[in-house]
Amino acid sequence: MPMITLEAATPQSGRALYSALSSFFPEFDTDDEGKCFVSVSVGSVREMLEVRDIQRHLVGGADSITSWVTTAAPTSPLSPSRGNGGSV
């Protein structure tokens, strides 16, 4: 399944994306520089468009993310350090 990863412009927009995409079982991650990423797996073009629509309707719209990347889903589960770690 393809995975969409959104780089949030701010931690607040990252948390908003994570909450808004809850029906897609998102993953929330931060890197060493404090950048926030929200990833979801999508099974169809329709789901991809739904994710895009949700993102556009958030406060800030297109300004709430700095990048949008679609990739093939990982072949193995993410390590625990890449999960949401309970902090959202």
Summary of the structure (lengths in Angstrom):
residues: 88
radius of gyration: 12.1
end to end distance: 24.5
largest distance: 33.9
contacts: 233
relative contact order: 0.30
helix: 38%
strand: 28%
